[in-house]
Amino acid sequence: MLAMLNKWHKFDLLWPRWVRLALGGVLLMGIGPASARQIWVDASDSRSADIGFGSREHPLRTIAYAASIADAGDVVTIKAGDYHEPEIVIPRSGKPGSPITFMAEQPGTVRLIGGNDVTDYTDDESLILWGKRPRQPENNELWTGATYITIRGLTLLNARGVAVAAGDGWRVEDCLIRAARFDGLVARGNDIAIERTVVENVGNNGMTGGFGRNIRISNSIIRRCNRMGNPPGGTSGASKFLWTHGLRIDGLISYDNFGSGFWLDWENYDYEITGSTLFGNHAGDALEKGKLVKQPWAGAGFWSEGNPGPGRITGNLIYSNRAAAIGILESKDVTIEDNDLYDCGVGIELRDMLRDDDETKRTHLIDNVVIRRNRFKAWTGDAAIATSIGHWQRGGKPRDYGVIVEGNYFDPGAVRSIVQWLSRKPATFSAAIDLLGSRGNQIRPIIPPAIRVTTHDTPLAEVRRAPGVRFRQIASDEAESLSIRQAITGHAIGQVVRVPAFGRTAFVQESPVASSCQVYDLATRAHLKLLLPSQAARQALQDADVRTHASLRPAWLSVRLTSVDPYALEAELLAALGTEGKEGG
């Protein structure tokens, strides 16, 4: 049958589209998902046509047609090029362990363009470029449509509404999502994974969703989202997740968003955010149904609002956000430990508003919050740890609300206070110790873990500007232009190249003397596995200030390539160069 289909390819361009589609459907009847297929798409190939299976020799022309015939286990490989397709509808689902996969042959070379360049924004989520259709009638919080879908290595531009709508079993890997008119990536359902994916310059939330179990977001970037200026205190920012169980966020970088860097808003159970870098997020004036709202307090690094927990916020670098580094808002059973909280309004804000109908049966409140082994420096507000508005009727000390502050380091600078608790005067260290109880908290000098960035609260005049110049407060253009993949392109195994590193993952011991880690860029969050053949090589990487948190300033590395697989780049470190790309610089 495949031979027959390939013969007909030379005639199919002469047939009307309805004939080609009908013939394709007849030929595919009865074949079913008995075995996984390799389906190829290449719009630039003169032999391509939307009929048949899409062989390498005679590929399909559109991604949409490939989606219409793909079944569980099939892999759709897409050749480089621009694909102007406003929506991709997937009629069939994959299965656990046998998803339908759509992947760029070379990551970053396939551009799926949903519409014209974005000149304005929308609140319409029904226009979806890739994925599941709108909400289920029987459960308005869940999507309809296909499950167990993987998309890999694609660039999605100018979605007319939502760029990607992911449901049960979806994986989004090595993708770049830019300039969606509404949300970038919406994840609603169970067992969803988002890895090494960048969302930028979208109208509303960069990543949002929830209403499911086991959502994973790892090694991804969210930047310059909520460009339409929706109220950052109630609607959007970098993200907004609700009603999740087992949400895990690891290695996230979130910056320059209009609103908080990451927001867990209501009924999130068993969540963690670890190893992430959240910085330079800002807020200010916004329009809500045409009326001005002033919300500068919403430019926080991380918010946990109305969450039962347990929650863990650990090992993060959160700096230069206009408001709090971490806001614990009517949330309980939270452990905040081993974080660097630097140059924010306050380090940790605690809020305890009445959010339940029955005051005597409150479930959304401050209770059992452990603040341990964090490093606070250069807060710009009244104190490193502060309470804000709330009910606060259970007593006058932190212990009355189950708040434990122990083993933290504070670098207050000139006469800044440590704690602002309820209506009391901000407390200096000696008074703070009395208030908190003696739990090993110390004053000590702290070396800043990052170079601070300067942002400002957005005035109404700036909110009303044309979308293209609405705001971009962090000078990150140069950092985002340096790409590991571009540095490696055209080189073979064994060759020596120079690559930029903006951060790394934790070290993994490979042998008694050798270790490895992955270094990454800020262009597309591409990862390069780096073999460190000796302790000296590992030390050289550390001396070059390649840390487990992201920096806007790269260290340059001289490496020898050991794998050029586009989805599994590997190299051996030869030398850690300076920020100017010179050894020892």
N, C-alpha and C positions, 0 to 999 in steps of 0.2 A: 504493500500500500504506500509506503514512503517513496518508493521509486516512482509510482504512479503520480503521487502528489508533486514530486520534483519535476516530472515531465510537464505537468500542467502549469507550472510557474511561468513559463515563457508566454503562455496565452492569457494568464489571469488578469493582466493589466488592461486587456481589451474588453473584459466583461464588466457589466454594471456592478456596483458595489453590492446590491441586494442579491445578485446571483452568486457572487463570491462568498458572501456570508452564509447563504443557504447551503451552498455546496460544502463549505467547510463544516457546517453543522452536521450534514448527512454523513460525511466521511468520518467524523469523529464519533458518531453514534455507536454505542456498543463497545467502544474501546475501554472506557472507564479508567479507574486509577490502578490497574493491575500492576504497573511498574512505573517508577519515577522516570520522568522525561527531562531532557535538556532542551529548553526552548530558547531560541536566540532572537534578539530584536536589534535591527540596525537600520535606522531611517535613512542613512546616507548611502546604503548599498543599492545599486540600480536593480538588483534582482529581488529586492524585498517586496513583499505583498502580504496583506492580511488574509491569508488562506493557509490551511494546512497546519502543520505542527511547528513551523519555524525552525528549520535545520540551520546549521552553521553556514551551509552553502546557499540556502535560500531562506534568509531570516524574515521574520515578520517586520512590518513597518512601524507599528505603534505598540506602545506599552499597554494601552487599553485593550487591544485585541488579545495580546498575550494573557492579560488578566482574565479575559472572558473564557479562555480555553484551559487555563491552568487548573490542576487538581492537586490533591495532597501528595507531597513528596516531590513535586515538580520544581525545577530550578530554572527561572527565567533570567538569562544573562543578557545584559544590555550593553551594546557597543557605545563608544563615545559619541557625543553629539547633543544637540538641542532638540528636545521633544516638546512641542507646543500642544499640550493636551490639558484641557481645563479640569478633567476629573478622571479618576481611575476607579471603576466599580469592580469589585471582586465577587462573583456570584457563588463561588464554592469555598469551603473552609479547608484548611489543613487539619492535621491531627497531632496530638502530642507525640513528639519525636519524629514527626513527618510533616513539617510545615510546607506551605507554598512559599518559595523564596524568590524574591526579585532583587537582583544585585547588579551593580555596575561591574563590568569586566575589570576596569581600573577605577578605584574609588576617586570621586571628585571630577570625573570626566563626563558624567551623564547629568545634564541639566533638564529637569522636568519643569516646564514653565507653565504656570496655571493661567496667566493673564498678562495684561499690559503692566508696565512699571507702576508701582503703587503711588498714587497721588493723594489718596484719602483713605480712611479706614471705615470699618463697618462693625456692627454688633450682631451680624448674621452668622450663626454657626452652622447653618444648614448647607452652605456651599463648601464642600469638602474636596480638596484636591486628591487626597490619597486615603482610601480606607473605608471605614464603616460609615453607614448612613446615619441619619438623625436618631433621636431617642426612641426607645421601645415604648409602645402605647401602654403596656401593662406595668412598666417600671421606667419612669421618666429619667431616672439617673443613669441608665445603661444604654449602650448603643445597640442597634440592630446590625446585621451583616456578618461578614466572614470572620472566623476565628483562626488562630494559629497561622499567622502570616509573619514572614521575616522580610524586612527591606534593609538593604546593605549598600553603603557607598554612594548613595544618591544625593544630588543637590536639588532641593525643591524651592522654586522661586515664585513669588508673586501669586500665592494662592488667593482666590477671590474671597475666601472666608477662613476656614481652618485648613492648615497645610496637611497634617496627619492626624487621623482619628484612629487610635489603637484600642483594640478590645482584648478579650481573653486570649492568652497565649501569644500575643504579638511580641516581636523583637524588632527594635530600631537600632541599627548599628552603623557607625562610621558615616552618618548622614550630616548634611548641612541644610538647615531650614532658614530661609531668609525672606523677609518682607511679606509675610502673610498679612492680609488686611485685618484678620481677627486673631485667633490663637495660633500659636506655632504647632505644638504637639499636645493633643488631648488624649490622656490614657485613662480609660474607664473600664474596669474589669479586673480579672484575676491573672496572676502569673505573667505580668508584662515586664519586659526588660528594655531599658534605654541605655545604650553604651556608646561612648566616644562620639557623641552627637552634639552639634552646635545649633542653637536656636538664637537668631539675632534679628533686631530691627522689625519686630512684629507689632501689630496694632494693640493687642491686649496682652494676655499672659503668654510667656514663652512656653512653659510647660504647665499643664493643669490636669485635673481629673480626680480620680479616686474611686470610691464605691466598689472596692474589691480588695483582695488579699494578694500579698507577695508582689508588690510593684517594686522594681529595682531601677535606680538611676545611678549610673556609675561613670566616672571619668568624662563628664559632659560639661558643656558651657552654656550659660544663659546670659545674654548681654543686650542692652538697649531695648528692652521690651516695655510694653505699655506706652507706645509712642503716641497713641491717640489721647493720652492724658486722662484716662478714666480715674475715678477717685482711688488713690492708692491705699486708703484706709478701709475701704469696703469692697472693692471690686478686683483690683489686679495689681500686678507688678511683674517680677520675674516669674512667679508661680503661685498657684493656689490649689492645695489638695485637701480633700474632705473624705471622711468616712473610710479610712483605710485600716487594714490589719497587716502588720508586718512590713510596712514601708521601709526601705533601706536606701539611703542616699550616701554615696561614697565618692570622694574625689571630685565633687562638683566645684566648678568655678562660676561665680555669678557676680556681674559687675555692671555699673552704669545703667541700672534699671530705674524707671520711675515708679518707686514702691520698694517693698522689702526684697532682699536677695533670695529668700525662700520662705514660704508661708504655709504652715500646716494649720488649716482653719476648720476646726470642729470635728470632734469624734474620731480622732486618729488614735488607734490602739497599737502598742508595741512598735514604735518607730525609732529609727536611728539616723543621725547625720554625723558622719565621721570624715576626717581627712579632707575637708573642703575649704575653699578660699572664697570668702564673700566680702566684697569691698566696693567702695565708691557708689553705693546705692543712695538715692536721694528722692525727695518728694517736694511738696509745696502746694501751690494752688492747683485746683482741678475744677472741672465742670461736671455736675451731677444733675441730669435732666435740665440742662441749661442754666443751673444756678451755681454760683461760686461756692466751693468748699475749700477751706484752708487746712491742709493736713501735713504739715512739715514733720510731724511725729511719726509718719509712716515710712520714712526712709531708713528702715532698720536693716540689719544684716540677716537675722533669722527671727521668725515669729512662730511661737507655738500658742495657738489660741483655742481655748475650749476643748482641750484634749485630755482624755482619761489616762493616757499612758499605758504602760510605762514607756518613758522616752529617754533616749541617751543622746546627748549633744557632746561629742568628745573629739579631741584632737584636731580642732578646726582653727584656722587663722581668719579672724573677722576684724576688718580695719577700715577706717576712713569712711564709715557710713554716717549719714547726717544725724540719725537718731540712735537708738540703742544698738549695740552689737547683737545682743540676744534679748528678745522680749518674751517673758513667760506670762501669758495673759489667760487668767482663769483656767490654768492647767495644773494637773497634779501628777505625782509620781515621776518626776523628771530628775535625771542626774546630769549635771553640767560639769565636765571635768577635763583637765589637760588642754584647755583652749588658750590661745593667745588673742586677747581682746585689746585692741590698740586704736587710739585716735577716733573713737566714736563718741556720740553724745553722752551716753553712759555705757558701762560695760554690760550690766544686766539690769533690765527693768522688770519689776514685778507689778502686775495689775490684777485687781480682785473685784471687778464689777459684778453686780447681781445679774446673772444671765439665765436663771431658772425661774419658772413661774412660782414655785413654792420655796420660799426662802429657807424653810426649816428642813428641806430635803435637797439641798444643793449638791449637784454633781460636778459642776463646772466652777472650780475655785482653786485658789492657791493652797496646796497641801503637799507635804513630803517632797520638797524641792532641795536637792543636795548640790551645793556649789563647792567644788573641791579641786585643788591643785591647778587652778587657772592663774594666768599671768595678766594683770591689768596694768595698762600704761597709757598716759596721755589722754585720759577721757576729757572731753570738752565741756561737759555739763557739771552739775553740782557734786556728783559722787560716782565712784566706780560701781556701786550697787545701790539702786534706788527704787522706792515704791512710787507708783503714780496713782491715778484715780482708782477708787474702789470702795467696797463696803467696809472692810477693815474693822469689823466689830468683835473679833475674837480675842483681842488683847493688844498690848503695845510693843511686844518684842517678836523678833523673827521666830523664836521657838513656838509661839502661840499659833503659828501657821505652818508648822512643820518645816521651816526653812533652816537648813544647816549650812554654815559657811566655814569651811575648814581647809587648812593647808594651802591657802592661796598666797600669791606674791603680789604686792602692790607697789607701783612706782608713781607716786602722786605728783611729783614735781613740786612747784612752789605752792605750799599751803592748801592744796586741793584736798577736799574731804574724801573719806573712804566710803561712808555709808550715809544715805539719806533715808531714814525710816519714818514712814507716816508723816506726821506734821512736825516732827522734831527738827531742830536745827541740824544741818549737815554735820556729821561727826568726824573729827580728825581721828588719827589712828588710835590713840589711847582711849578716847571715848567709844570708838567703834569696837574695840576689844571688849570693853565692859558691856556694850549692847549685845554683841554676838556671842560672848562667852569666849574663854581662851581655848582656841581650837587650832593652834599652830599657824595662824595667819601671820605674815611677815611683811615689813617694808624692806625693799631691796632694789638696787638699780637693775633695770632690765634693758638689754640692747633691743632696739626696735626690730621686730621680725620682718618688716617690710618698709619700703619707701612710701610714705604717706601720699595720698592723692587729694586734690582739692576739688570739692563740689559745692554747689549752692542750692538753696531752696528755690524751686521754679516759680517765678511770678506769673500772674495770669496772662500778661502780654506774651510770655514765652509759650504758654500752653496754646495760645490761639494762633501761633505762627503756622506757616505752611509745613506739612509733615516732614519734608526733607530736611528742614533746619530746626525742628522742634527742640531737640536737645541732643547733645553728645558731649558730655562734660569731661570725660577722661580721654586724654591724648593716647590712644592705643593703636592708631593706624599702623605705625611701623611694626609694633609687636605682632599684629594680626597679619602682616604681610610676609612674615618669615615662616616658611613651610619646610618641614622635614621631607615630605614627599617630593617637593620641587628640588630640594638639594640632592636627592638620590636619583631622580629621573635621569635615565641614560647611562647609569653606571651599572656595573656587573659585580657579581660576587668576587671578592678579593681586592676590589679597588678601594682606595682611600678617599673619603669625602669629609667635608666639614659640615656639621649639622648644628642647628640652634636647639637649645634645651631651656625651656621655661619652667621646668619642674620635673619631678620624678615620683615614681611609686616607691614603696618600701623595698629594702634590699631583701633578696632571697639567696640563701646560701646554696650554691650549686655543688661545691666540693669543699674539702678542708681549707683550700686557699682561694677558690674562685667564688664569686657571687654575681648576681645580676639584678637589674631593675629595669623599669621602662621609663624613658624620658619622652616628653611630649612637647608639642608646639601649641600656640594659641590660634593658629590659622584655622585648622579644622579639627583640632585635638587628636592629630595623628600620633600614634605611639610607635616607638622604636625600642625593641628589647635590646638592652645593652649588657654584654658580657664584660665583667670586671675580673680579669684573670689573676689578680693578686690583691692583697690588702693595700698595697701602695696605689693601685689604680682606684680602688674604692675611696681611699683617702684623698686622692687628687680630685675626684668628683665632688667630694664634700668641700674641699678647699676652694673649688670654683663656685661655691655657693649655690649648687643645684640642690634645692630642698624638696621636701615632701609637700610643700605648698607652692602655688603658682606665683610667678613674678612677672612683671611687665618688661623686665630687662633680661635678655637671654644670656646664658653662658654658651660659648661656642666649643664644640667637641670635635676632635679629629678621630674618626672611626674607620675600621676596615669592615666592609660589608660581608656578612655571612649568609644572609637571605634577602632576596629582593621580591619575594612573594608580596604583592601589594597589600594583602591583608595580614601579613605576618613578617614585618620588617625586623631584621636582626643585624647586629654589628658588634664588633669588639672594640672597646675603648683603647685608643693609642695614646691620646693626650687630652687633658682638659685645658682648653685655651681660655683666655680672658674674655671680658665682655666686648673687647675690640677684635676678638678672633685671633689673638696672638698668644703664643705659649708664654705663660708667666705674666700676661698682661692683666 
